[in-house]
Amino acid sequence: MGQDQTKQQIEKGLQLYQSNQTEKALQVWMKVLEKGSDLVGRFRVLGCLVTAHSEMGRYKEMLKFAVVQIDTARELEDADLLLESYLNLARSNEKLCEFHKTISYCKTCLGLPGTRAGAQLGGQVSLSMGNAFLGLSLFQKALESFEKALRYAHNNDDTMLECRVCCSLGSFYAQVKESMKIALQHGDRPLQALCLLCFADIHRSRGDLETAFPRYDSAMSIMTEIGNRLGQVHVLLGVAKCWMARKVLDKALDAIEKAQDLAEEVGNKLSQLKLHCLSEGIYRSKGLQRELRAHVVRFHECVEETELYCGLCGESIGEKNSRLQALPCSHVFHLRCLQNNGTRSCPNCRRSSMKPGFV
């Protein structure tokens, strides 16, 4: 079956599928898969089969076709198609509740070199990752992923993606609400504080700042009562983002400064990095170059202090989506740098690196 005939058969299957003749559509696509010689057409028909089996609830079949699609994308050596197929593999595992695998495949998507499809599919990758984190009850990570997905949706005017994210946020809210009920029943103050923080973050991500502020206040009250200083940092970080959304930058800076003091007290470098990034954005918008430079310098100092940079090229790890490699000695490098270096030992400590792990 040639390229033109393959296209015609794929289109025929789509017409049957859209007219609810699902089984006939599947038969047409399976025939293309068996007889078609065009690799691009094969990739497209596999995508149709993945989507159809997903909507039919046949998730094991969905996974089977997603695996075949990845092999086809590798044959084609096309980064855009590889990204699409890894996303389908992530979604398949998400449907099968294999959440750790879902997260791993989503990270693979994010680690692929920049592609045209990246801008279009990045939001869907973040959504799938958020659903997986939610399935593992990792609420903060789930919300961060949902917020990224919403930003993609808004930046690209993707209303369908926005609707899907809002549905996931509804599930998120229901789970946090159930956790709050358990926390109240058992008098678990730390869990109550975490749930209140999650509620506040959800309302902030939806733009409901009037509801978010009181939730942050309640969370801060409990965090202070139980002496959770890192929790207080997270609350202040959320409050700062609320004030930034309202364009009240001076109050945002006040919250950031308080959070920065607490983060330095507990020695949490990751929180300090986030806070310096927020400060940079505020001072850049205000045109205050001296303060901006100070936070840029402090950001890079934090990066160096946490060794978040590649020991070969010197670039900061995390500023770009790059595949990383962790060696047995725990030193981390860009994968491309190690491949170009060609050494069998760690460039930092010279220990053997025969059994690397991938991040």
N, C-alpha and C positions, 0 to 999 in steps of 0.2 A: 504494500500500500504506500503510494507516494505522498509527497508533502501536501499537494492540493486536495487529494482524496481524504487524507487524514483530517485536514481542516474542516472539510465538508461533514465528515462523520462526527467530529466533536461538536459542531454546530447543530447537527441533527439531534445528538444526544441532549444538548442543552434545551432545545425546543421541546423535546419529549419530557424532560425533567420539569420544565416550567409549566407544562400542562398537566402535571401530577401523574405522568406515566413513568414512575420512577424505575420500575423493574425493566421496562423496555429501554430506558436511557442507560441503565447499567449494562445491559446486554450489548448495546452499541459501543459503549466505551471499552468494554472488555475485549470486544472484537478488534478495536483499534490497537489495544495493548498487545494483543497476540500477533497481529499481522502488520502493524505499522513499523516502518524502518526509519522514520524521521524522529530523531532524538528530541527535538524541541516539541514536536507534536505529542510524543510519548510523555514528556514532562507535563504538558498541559492537561492531558487526559488523566494522568495520575492525580493532578490537583483537583479535577472534577470528581474523581472517585473518593478522594479524601474528604472533600466538602459534603458529598452526598451521604457517605457513611456516617459522618459526624452528625448530620441533621436527622438521620434515621436511628441514631443511638447505637450503631454497630461500631463500637470504639476499638475493638481488637482488629477488625478489618481496616478501620481507619489507620491504625498504627502500621499495619502490614504495608499498605500502599505508601504511607509516608516514608518508610524505610527504603522502599524501591525508588521513590522519587529522589531521595538524597543520592543514591548511587547514580541515577541518571544525571543529576546536576553536576556531580563530580566528573562524569564522562564529558559533559559539555564544557567544563572548566569555566563556568560563568558565575561570578560572585553574587550577582543579583538573584539568580535561580537557587544558588546554594543557601542564601539567606531565607528565601521563601520556603524552601524544603525543611530547613532546620526549625522554622517557626511552626510548620505543620507537624513536625515531630514533637515539638514542645506541647502543642495543643492536644495531640493524641494522648500523650502521657498525662496531661492535666485532666482529660476526660476519664482516664483510668485511675485517677487519684494517685499517680506516681509523682508526687509533688517535688521530691528531691531531683528526680530526673528532669522534670519540667524546668526547674530553676537552672539546672546545669545547661540544658539546651538553649534556654533564653540567654544565658551568659555567653554561650558560643555565638549566638546571633549578634550580640552587642560587641563581641570581640572581633568580628569579621571586618576586613578593610572597608573603608567608606564606599558605599554603593549608591546607585540611583534609587534603588528600592528602599534603602535605609531610612530615608525621610518619610516614605509612605508607610512602611511596616514597623518602624520604631515604636509607635504608639501601641500597636497590637502586641509587640513583644513585651512591653512594659505591663500591659493589661494581663497577659498570660502569666507573667511572673508575679504580679500582684495577687491573682487568683490562687497561685500555688502557695505563696506566703500565707494567704488567708486560710488555706486548707491546713497549714501547719500551725495555725493560731499565732503567727508572728505578725502581730497587728501593726506595729510601727513600720516594719519593712513593707507590708502590704500597702499601707497608706501612701508611703513614699512612691511606690511603683504606680499606684492609681493616679497620684498627682502628676507624675511624669506623663502618663498616658493622656490625661486631660490636657496637659500643655500641648502635646502633639496634636490632639483633636482641635483645640482652639487655633493653633498656629496654621493648621492646614484646612480649616473649615470642614472638618470631617464629622458631620452630625451623627452618622451611624456609630462611629467609634465613641463619641461622647455619650450616646445612649447606652452603649454596652458598659462603659465605665460607670455610669450612674447606677445601672443595675447591680454591678459588682459592689459599689459603695453601699447599696441598700442591703445586700447580704452581709457586708462588713459591719454595718450598723447593728443588724440583728444579732450577730455573734457577740459584739461588744456589749450590747444590751443584756444578753443572757449571762455574760461573764460578770457584769455589774450586779445582776440579781444574786448570783452565787456569792460575790464579794460581800454584799449587804447581809445576806443570810448568815455568813460565817464571821462577820465583823473583820474582814481582811482589809485593813486600811491601805497597804501598799497596792493591792489589786484595784481597790476603789480609785486610788489616785491615777493609776495607769489607764483605767477605763475612762475616767473624766478627761484625761489628756487626749485619748483617742477620739472621744466625742467632740472635743474642741477642735482637734485637727480636721475631723470630717466636716464640721460646719465651716471651718476656714476654707477648706478646699472647694466647698460649694459656694463660697462667697457670702455666707450667712455670718457676718462678723458680729452682729448684735447678739447672736446666741453663743458664738465662740468665746467672747471675752468673759462672760460669767463662768463658763466651764473652766477656762484657764485659771480664773481666780480660785475656784473650788479646788482644782488640782494643786495649785500652788500652796493653798492652806494646808492640805494633807501632807504634801511633800515636805513642807517646813516642819510640821508636827512630828513626822517620823524621821526627820533628819536626812532625807534623801537629797543630797546636793546636786547629784547628776540629774535627777528628775526635775529639780528646779531649773537647771540649765535648759532642759528640753521645753519646759513650760515657757520660759522667757524667750526662747528661740521662736516658738509659735506666736507669742504676743508681738514680737518684733515684726514678724511677717504680716500680722494683721495690720499693724500701724503702717507698714510699707504699702500694703494694698490700699489703705486709705490716704496715702501720700503724706502722712504726718511723720516726716522723717526724723524730726528731733526726738519724738517719743520712741521711735524705733531704735534710735541710737542709745537712748537711756536704757532700754531693755537689753540691748546688745552688750553695753558696758557692764551691767550687772551680771549678765550671763558669762561674760568673759572673765570677770573676777572669780566667779564660782568655778568655772572650768579650769582656771589656773590653779585654784586651791586644791582641786581633786586630781590635777595633772592629766586631764582628758584632752589629748592633742587633737583628736578627731573633731570634737566639739569646737575647739579653738579654731581649727581650719574653717569650719562652716561659718563661724561668727566673723572671721576676718573676711571671708568671701562676701557676706552680707554687707559688712562695713565698706568694702571696696565699692560695691554697687551704689551705695548711698552717697559716698563722697564723690564718686565719679559723676553722678547726676547733679550734685550740688556744685561741681566744678572746683572743689577744694583739693588742689594738687598735692600740697604738702601732706595732708592727712591721708590722701589716697596712697601716696608713695610709702608712708609709714606702715600701712596695713599690707601693702604688697610685699614689703620687706619682711614683715612679721609672718606673713603666710608662708613665704619661702623658707624662713627659719624653722617654722613648724614642720614643713615637709622634710627638711634635712634632719631635724631632731627625731622624726619617726622613720627615717630612712625610706621614705616613699618616693624613691627615684631609682632609675636603672643604673647599676654599677658600671655599665659599659658605655652607654651613650650619654648618660647624665640627665636625660629628660625626666620630668616628674611623672610618676606613675599615677594614673587616674585622671589626668587632664584630657587625655584622648582615649577612645575605645581601642585598646590594643590587647592582643593575646599575651599573657604572661606565663613564665615558667618558674616554678619553685623547685629548687634543688634540695637534696636530702639534708644539706647543712643549713637550710631555712633561708638562704639568700634568694632574692627574687629579681628576675631580669625580664626584659622584653624577649619574647620567643625569637623574633627576627634577629635580635642582636646576638643571641647565643648561636643561632644557626650560621650567621655570618662570621662569628668568631672562630667556630670550628674546633673549639677545645673540648676535651673530655673531662676537664676538672673545673671547679668553680673559679671564675676569674678573681673573686675576692679572697678566698681562703685557700684555694688550690686543692680542696678536697675532691675526691672522686664524685662525679655526678652522673653515674651510669643509670640511676633509677630516678629520673625526674618525675615531678608531678605537675599537672597543669592547673592553673588558676583561672 
